[in-house]
Each structure stands twice: as structure tokens, then as C-alpha cells.
Amino acid sequence: MNPTPASTQTFRAIDVIRKKRDGVELSRDEIESLVNGYTRDDIPDYQISAWLMAVVLRGMTRAETAALTDAMLRSGEVLDLSSLPSKKVDKHSTGGVGDKTSLVLAPLAAAAGVAVPMISGRGLGHTGGTLDKLEAIPGFNVNLPVSEFRRVLETCGCAMIGQTAEIAPADRKLYAMRDVTGTVESPYLICASIMSKKLAEGIDALVLDVKTGSGAFMKSEKDAIFLAELMVETGERMGKQAVALITDMDQPLGNMIGNALEVVEVVDVLRGEGPADLRLLCIELAGWMLYMGGVSDTVAGGKKQSEKLIASGKALDKFRQMVELQGGDPRTIDDPIKLPQANSTVTIASPRNGYLASMQCEEIGTACVILGGGRERKEDSVDPTVGIVLHKKVGDVVSRGEALATIHYNAEARAASARQLLEKSYQIQDSPPLDKRPLIHRVIGKAGDKN
Ligand code: URA
């Protein structure tokens, strides 16, 4: 198996792994050869895993990050959507627990007249993935060929697919490998993964939701800001308008975690219901999408317009239309009880009276993966029905014996492990927690300066 190098005949993956291990900067050619070789199956999983781990531990320079993003972007087709009259805007999150905003935002922005060509990912590490959530809708096809993706987008204004053999194939392979090798938590790899997909979409503007807190890949706000700046800079280098909101992921977003359960909550929000934190973040991000999509002069105006589109039922209609166009069963949108459900449930009760002071959010996400809602190995299939429903959030008063959460499961042993982890993740104290973390921490990017 000999990779055909981009510009040298002497390329050997082992040399590039060693160089990165020793902290030596890689050239653009070396990075390109590695990405192309892996995409073509010339470089085996074990070598790319070693390289990914070396990047996590050693980091990358700006030049290396740019070279990686460009190589991943050019591994497939870059869509030309210039024939569509509306502005093309997308949103992407760096990953969280209970973060189902993409499923609300694509139809919501489309209902306002913005075109949303969205390429998403599957669950990554302890976080959930948009594609896994969409696939919980019976029949929904996230693997549309480009021609069909374009047709759905032209018909209803939004379409949601995954990386394919045609678009961002390098991210498809690297993403799946990072998921199961503990190599997600690198700002450079996250930047290249997200921006290569987004730049392949043919968008004009991008709203990034960069998570910070115990359930995020970037736990500290400082690290989240670093990643946000890296991605905004990459977008601007490629001539795209980009803004990043640093938002809180110190506890799950909304109350439902797990693929089908999260679709239920998406429908709730599109009906003008659902938990306050999720609604608030969706409206904030939608405000930015409408502003950057040119259908509103200000973010505040975009937020108002978004609220109206939800109240009128137009955003929900758009979601139903997209589901149907992508092969999904639209009856599940009108009647989410028709979504697949787990066989059993068990409740976790509060061990004492007090206030819920904090939740270890990564552990809650991991509990959902253990239930079968995510992957521990590349070949694992995801169970759409399992998950966790939270009855209490940080700051709430709790009484001894009161339900903190309900686990939805199909296997006793998995439920027992998830339960142990969940119980450990709650901290209950006598007094209310003093510092309430904001949902939106700050905005990064030139567009943010004006709003
Ligand atoms: N989302 C992505 O698409 N890639 C990452 O690496 C993290 C979140």
C-alpha cells in the first residue's frame, strides 16, 4: 500500500507521525499527502490514529491548521450554489449534550427566506450528533447524493446531510476515527473538521456555536475563545462572513438527551413550547442567521422575526416539509409519540433535600453513550430510542426522593452503568448556587462588533 504523494515520491506516513510526535512543524505537502492517502484508504487506521493523537498532544501551527483545513476541504466537491437567489447561511456547533439546535434552526431560518445547506456530523465522543438525531425519524435519509441535496434545498430552503464520498470525505473518515480514539479534543482538529465541511457547502455566511463548560470539548472559556477565533479567522480567510457565539455547556441543553427524545424536544420548540434555555439559544442563533442572511437589518430584528415564524407554525411546517422530502415519516412530527421508544424506564431520585448546584455534563453525555445512544467502536450502531430525561436543572430546589432524571433503556446492564455515572454527576447542596452561568458568554467576530 503506497500512498501517492502530492508533490514528493518519498512520502511515508511513519515519518510524518514521528515529526508530529517530536513537535516539528509539518509542511503543506506532508499534510496533504497524509489526508489524501487516508481518504483513499492507502494509509491504515492505526497510522492515522497515531498521528491524530500526536496532534492532540503537540498541537498545530496556524499554517498547519490552514493546510489541514484546505486538504480536507479539497478531498471532495465544493458546492456551487450561486444559482440560488437567497443568501446561504449555516450554523454549526462544536458539540454538546442535549444540543439539538440544528434541527430547529435549519427549518426556522429557511422559513424566513434564508437558504440553509447543512452538512452535519454524527455523535462525537460524549456529545450527540445531528445525523444520529435525524435518523431517529423513521425513513429520514442523511446520505443524499449531491443532486438530491440540491433538489431538497431548492424545494424547501433547507436540507440536512452528512459528509459523503462526494462532499468532505476526509472529514467523514477522520471524524469517525477521532470519535473512538480519544482524539476529539484538539482545537486544530475541530477547526479543520468543522470548517472543511462548512466551506464545502457553498455558503455565504456561518454562525458558529462554540460550547464551553463541563460538557464541552473546550472546558474553559479561554480555550473556547481560542477555538472560536481560529474558526472565524479560517472562515474569513476563505472569504466567508463568520461569527462565533460562545455558549454554555456546563449542563445539558434542554431536558432531553438521546436521539429520538431530542427530536421530541425539537418539535416542542418549533411549536413554541419546550424548555426555556433551548428556546432562548435557538432564537439567539436564529437571530444571527437571519441577520447574516440579509433578511433582517439587526440581530434583534432577526430574533423577533424568528419568534413570529414559530408562533405562526411556519417553522414547524418547514421542518415537516424537509422531513418528508428527505424520506422521513412526517406523521412523527405531528405526533412524536410515533417516534421509536425504549422498552423500559427507571427514575433517579434525589438522595437529599437541597439545591441542585451542578451537573457533570460530560458524564451525563457518556451515560447516554453507554445506554447505546452513541458509539464506543466505529462499527457500533446507535440505538435511537435510549436516553435521559432531566427533571431538574442547576439552581432548582430538590426534595429527598424526588425524581432528578429518568433513564430510557433497552438493556439492564447498560442502564445500571449509566445510572451509576448519572448519580455521580449531580451535586446537591444546602444553599442555592451563587454564580449563575450565562447561556451566551460572548460573541467573537467582526459582525459581533456591530450588534
Ligand atoms: N463538530 C464537528 O463537525 N467536528 C468536530 O471536530 C467537533 C464538532
Residues whose N, C-alpha, C, O or C-beta is under 5 A from the ligand:
A	BS01	URA	S93 T94 G95 G121 L189 I190 S193 I194
